Every structure is written in structure tokens, then in C-alpha cells.
């Protein structure tokens, strides 16, 4: 039987990150052979990973970084099962290492990234190994890259949210502007960089929602006018439950409840049949414009000065400077 010293156990622990007892057991089983011990720990990780494959890994760390000349950026979301592990410095460091590997590599998809070497194993195998170390499911849930003439990154406190922003040129002041816009993207959660980047299907969906909302509001207004004209408070009869409870409280008579029901049914039907289509469409278009302004990055009010848009803020740094792209990743 090999003589396993505390120094041997500590050396294996430093190499793998596994617990002291796990390292000692692996070295004893491997009869002091470090390579065999590492393989034993790796197989343990595979077994734990298989047993926990159906577990939810909703905690973790989101890390964003850029390359040396600030022309490329990457975001990695490394997920765990518990917040305790997600806050562990060694695993945050691992997420940072993965993010740096991502930005330095040619991998453009998570699938390709997982195949990259990590020492004498792959990144995919490293995740399995670490699953064995902590006994929790570990996975990369997000892998995003961005390239532009100037890229800046922002990581929100707690490592739960990160963004990358690309600008059109690396002019003086652009780095600070890009960082401010990255903070904007983190805070305001835009759906696209500008109107052109919003899918037509989403625009059509928003118009349809706006049309239905506008029709409902127009009908409701007509009903409220008719109820008030009949001497009935619209707030007392705005639902069946309210009608019954307000009648029980003596706030409205049974006769007025029946009258209100008749007015609501009659006026609603008449108004729905005679809604001015042109007006409905114009209101819906206005609501779509408001939606796009509030949800596209360059059109949003700039959070540090709401008197200007993000686009105008960037132009104040340099008249030709523009926001060309962004990426936002969060762990809810």
C-alpha cells in the first residue's frame, strides 16, 4: 500500500479543487498514482453529473470580458444549483477564466467552446470534474460573443447580470461612452439595438395587442358615459363580483344592477360595431412607436440624462459615433 502524505493530498487538491477526503480516497485507491487519482475523481464527477442531470441549475455567475484591444467581448453564464456555490470565489474565478478563454478563442458557439482544451481535458470534461468536486450540477447556460470597432463590458454587482456594447469607432471618449451604454442595457433591458433589429413578427404582435387594447378602451369609455348618464357609478358595476358585493353593502340596488347589465351589454355591442377603424389604427401605431422607443437601446431615454436618447448621448461624444450592437445575459 502506498504511503499517502498530507502533502500529496494537498497537491491533488490544488490540481483538482476536490475536497481533502475525496483526494485522499482517490490517492489510496490509485496507490499514490496522481494521474490515476485524477481519473478516479473525474469518473466520480461523471457519476454525480449523471445523477443530477435533471436538477435545476438556476444560480450562478455571469461574467463579461473584452480582449486587450477592446474589439471583441464575451459573456459566460456559469450555472450552479445553489447560490452558495455561485458566490464561491473559486467558482467565480472559474467563470472568469472561461470568459477569457471564450474571448481569446475562435469558438462562436457553446458547442464548439465546450470542445476546447482545458489542460489535458476539454472544457466539457472540466465541468463534469467540478460537478464531482461540489456535488452539484454545473453547466454553461449562456455563451455570447460580440465584435465591433470598440467593445466594452459591464458586470452588475453580484455577478447575476452582464452586458457587452459595441460602438462604431474607437474615438476619444468612446470607451467611457460604451461603458455607460452597457450600464444602460443592463438597467433598462432593451429587446434590440434599434427599430430595424426588432423582428417584424414582434412589431405585428405589438400592433395587434395595441388594436385590441384601444378597442377595449373605446368601448369601456362609451359604457362609462352611458352608466353615468343613467345615474350609476361605473366603479360599482365593473365586474359581476363588484355588482354582488356592492349590492350586499347597499351601495347599489338590485334594480340598478339589472339596468347596468343591460346598458353594458347594449352599449358594448353597439360601440364594437361602430368603432372608427382609422382612429384605432392611428392609436395603435402610436403605441407601437412608444413601445419601440422604450425597448430599443438607442431610442431609450439615457438613464444619466433623460432629456436625451442614448443615440444622442453617444453622438455628443462624437457626431459620427453610433451604437452598433449589444448583448445582455442574466441569471434570474
MOLINGI-V402683 format. One record per backbone hydrogen bond with DSSP energy under -0.5 kcal/mol. NH is the residue of the N-H (numbers start at 1). CO is the residue of the C=O. E is the energy in kcal/mol with one decimal. If there is no record, write none. Layout:
nh:NH co:CO e:E
nh:NH co:CO e:E
This chain:
nh:4 co:2 e:-0.9
nh:5 co:3 e:-0.7
nh:9 co:5 e:-2.1
nh:10 co:6 e:-2.4
nh:11 co:7 e:-2.2
nh:12 co:8 e:-2.2
nh:13 co:9 e:-2.2
nh:14 co:10 e:-2.4
nh:15 co:11 e:-1.6
nh:16 co:12 e:-2.2
nh:17 co:13 e:-3.0
nh:23 co:19 e:-2.4
nh:24 co:20 e:-2.5
nh:25 co:21 e:-2.6
nh:26 co:22 e:-2.2
nh:27 co:23 e:-2.4
nh:28 co:24 e:-2.5
nh:29 co:25 e:-2.5
nh:30 co:26 e:-2.0
nh:31 co:28 e:-1.1
nh:32 co:27 e:-3.1
nh:33 co:30 e:-1.3
nh:34 co:32 e:-0.7
nh:37 co:33 e:-2.3
nh:38 co:34 e:-2.6
nh:39 co:35 e:-2.0
nh:40 co:36 e:-2.2
nh:41 co:37 e:-2.3
nh:42 co:38 e:-2.2
nh:43 co:39 e:-2.4
nh:44 co:40 e:-2.0
nh:45 co:41 e:-2.0
nh:46 co:42 e:-2.0
nh:47 co:43 e:-2.1
nh:48 co:44 e:-2.5
nh:49 co:45 e:-2.8
nh:50 co:46 e:-2.2
nh:51 co:47 e:-2.1
nh:52 co:48 e:-1.5
nh:53 co:50 e:-0.8
nh:55 co:52 e:-1.8
nh:58 co:56 e:-0.6
nh:59 co:80 e:-2.2
nh:61 co:78 e:-2.3
nh:62 co:159 e:-3.0
nh:63 co:61 e:-0.5
nh:63 co:76 e:-2.8
nh:65 co:74 e:-2.2
nh:67 co:72 e:-2.2
nh:70 co:67 e:-1.6
nh:73 co:146 e:-2.7
nh:74 co:65 e:-2.4
nh:75 co:144 e:-2.7
nh:76 co:63 e:-2.6
nh:77 co:142 e:-2.0
nh:78 co:61 e:-2.8
nh:78 co:76 e:-0.6
nh:79 co:77 e:-0.7
nh:79 co:139 e:-3.5
nh:80 co:59 e:-2.6
nh:86 co:82 e:-1.7
nh:87 co:83 e:-1.4
nh:88 co:85 e:-1.4
nh:91 co:88 e:-0.6
nh:92 co:88 e:-2.1
nh:93 co:89 e:-2.4
nh:94 co:90 e:-1.4
nh:95 co:91 e:-2.0
nh:96 co:92 e:-2.3
nh:97 co:93 e:-2.3
nh:98 co:94 e:-2.5
nh:99 co:95 e:-2.3
nh:100 co:96 e:-2.3
nh:101 co:97 e:-2.3
nh:102 co:98 e:-2.4
nh:103 co:99 e:-2.3
nh:104 co:100 e:-1.7
nh:105 co:101 e:-1.1
nh:113 co:109 e:-2.2
nh:114 co:110 e:-2.6
nh:115 co:111 e:-0.6
nh:115 co:112 e:-0.7
nh:116 co:113 e:-1.6
nh:118 co:121 e:-4.8
nh:121 co:118 e:-1.7
nh:123 co:116 e:-2.1
nh:124 co:114 e:-2.3
nh:126 co:122 e:-2.1
nh:127 co:123 e:-2.0
nh:128 co:124 e:-1.6
nh:129 co:125 e:-2.6
nh:130 co:126 e:-2.5
nh:131 co:127 e:-1.7
nh:132 co:128 e:-1.6
nh:133 co:129 e:-1.3
nh:134 co:130 e:-2.1
nh:135 co:131 e:-2.2
nh:139 co:79 e:-1.7
nh:141 co:77 e:-2.0
nh:141 co:139 e:-0.8
nh:142 co:77 e:-1.0
nh:144 co:75 e:-2.3
nh:146 co:73 e:-2.3
nh:148 co:71 e:-1.9
nh:150 co:167 e:-1.2
nh:151 co:70 e:-2.7
nh:152 co:165 e:-2.1
nh:154 co:163 e:-2.3
nh:156 co:161 e:-2.9
nh:159 co:156 e:-1.9
nh:162 co:329 e:-2.5
nh:163 co:154 e:-2.7
nh:164 co:327 e:-2.4
nh:165 co:152 e:-2.3
nh:166 co:325 e:-2.9
nh:167 co:150 e:-2.8
nh:168 co:322 e:-2.1
nh:171 co:169 e:-0.7
nh:174 co:171 e:-2.2
nh:177 co:173 e:-1.9
nh:178 co:174 e:-3.0
nh:179 co:175 e:-2.0
nh:180 co:176 e:-2.3
nh:181 co:177 e:-2.5
nh:182 co:178 e:-2.2
nh:183 co:179 e:-2.0
nh:184 co:180 e:-1.9
nh:185 co:181 e:-2.5
nh:186 co:182 e:-1.7
nh:187 co:183 e:-2.5
nh:188 co:184 e:-3.0
nh:189 co:185 e:-1.2
nh:191 co:295 e:-2.9
nh:192 co:295 e:-1.1
nh:197 co:194 e:-0.9
nh:198 co:195 e:-1.6
nh:199 co:197 e:-0.5
nh:202 co:199 e:-0.6
nh:203 co:199 e:-1.9
nh:204 co:200 e:-2.8
nh:205 co:201 e:-1.9
nh:206 co:202 e:-2.5
nh:207 co:203 e:-2.3
nh:208 co:204 e:-2.4
nh:209 co:205 e:-2.3
nh:210 co:206 e:-2.6
nh:211 co:207 e:-2.7
nh:212 co:208 e:-2.2
nh:213 co:209 e:-2.5
nh:214 co:210 e:-2.5
nh:215 co:211 e:-2.6
nh:216 co:212 e:-2.4
nh:217 co:213 e:-2.3
nh:218 co:214 e:-2.5
nh:219 co:215 e:-2.4
nh:220 co:216 e:-2.6
nh:221 co:217 e:-2.5
nh:222 co:218 e:-1.9
nh:223 co:219 e:-2.3
nh:224 co:220 e:-2.6
nh:225 co:221 e:-2.2
nh:226 co:222 e:-2.0
nh:227 co:223 e:-2.6
nh:228 co:224 e:-2.5
nh:229 co:225 e:-2.1
nh:230 co:226 e:-1.3
nh:231 co:228 e:-1.5
nh:232 co:227 e:-2.8
nh:234 co:232 e:-0.6
nh:236 co:233 e:-1.6
nh:237 co:233 e:-0.5
nh:237 co:234 e:-1.1
nh:243 co:239 e:-2.3
nh:244 co:240 e:-2.2
nh:245 co:241 e:-2.7
nh:246 co:242 e:-2.8
nh:247 co:243 e:-1.8
nh:248 co:244 e:-2.1
nh:249 co:245 e:-1.6
nh:250 co:247 e:-0.8
nh:251 co:246 e:-2.4
nh:252 co:246 e:-1.0
nh:257 co:253 e:-1.9
nh:258 co:254 e:-2.0
nh:259 co:255 e:-2.2
nh:260 co:256 e:-2.8
nh:261 co:257 e:-2.3
nh:262 co:258 e:-1.9
nh:263 co:259 e:-2.5
nh:264 co:260 e:-2.9
nh:265 co:261 e:-2.2
nh:266 co:262 e:-2.5
nh:267 co:263 e:-2.8
nh:268 co:264 e:-1.8
nh:269 co:265 e:-1.7
nh:270 co:266 e:-2.3
nh:271 co:267 e:-2.9
nh:272 co:268 e:-2.3
nh:273 co:269 e:-1.5
nh:274 co:270 e:-0.6
nh:274 co:271 e:-1.0
nh:275 co:272 e:-0.7
nh:277 co:275 e:-0.8
nh:280 co:276 e:-2.2
nh:281 co:277 e:-2.6
nh:282 co:278 e:-2.2
nh:283 co:279 e:-2.4
nh:284 co:280 e:-2.4
nh:285 co:281 e:-2.4
nh:286 co:282 e:-2.0
nh:287 co:283 e:-2.1
nh:288 co:284 e:-2.1
nh:289 co:285 e:-2.4
nh:290 co:286 e:-2.0
nh:291 co:287 e:-2.4
nh:292 co:288 e:-2.6
nh:293 co:289 e:-2.2
nh:294 co:290 e:-2.3
nh:295 co:291 e:-1.4
nh:296 co:292 e:-1.3
nh:297 co:192 e:-2.6
nh:298 co:193 e:-2.3
nh:299 co:296 e:-0.9
nh:300 co:296 e:-1.2
nh:300 co:297 e:-0.8
nh:302 co:305 e:-0.6
nh:302 co:308 e:-2.9
nh:305 co:302 e:-1.4
nh:308 co:305 e:-1.9
nh:310 co:300 e:-1.8
nh:311 co:298 e:-2.4
nh:313 co:309 e:-2.2
nh:314 co:310 e:-2.5
nh:315 co:311 e:-2.3
nh:316 co:312 e:-1.4
nh:317 co:313 e:-0.6
nh:317 co:314 e:-1.2
nh:318 co:314 e:-1.4
nh:321 co:318 e:-2.2
nh:324 co:166 e:-2.5
nh:324 co:322 e:-0.6
nh:325 co:166 e:-1.4
nh:327 co:164 e:-2.4
nh:329 co:162 e:-2.6
nh:331 co:160 e:-2.8
nh:332 co:330 e:-0.6
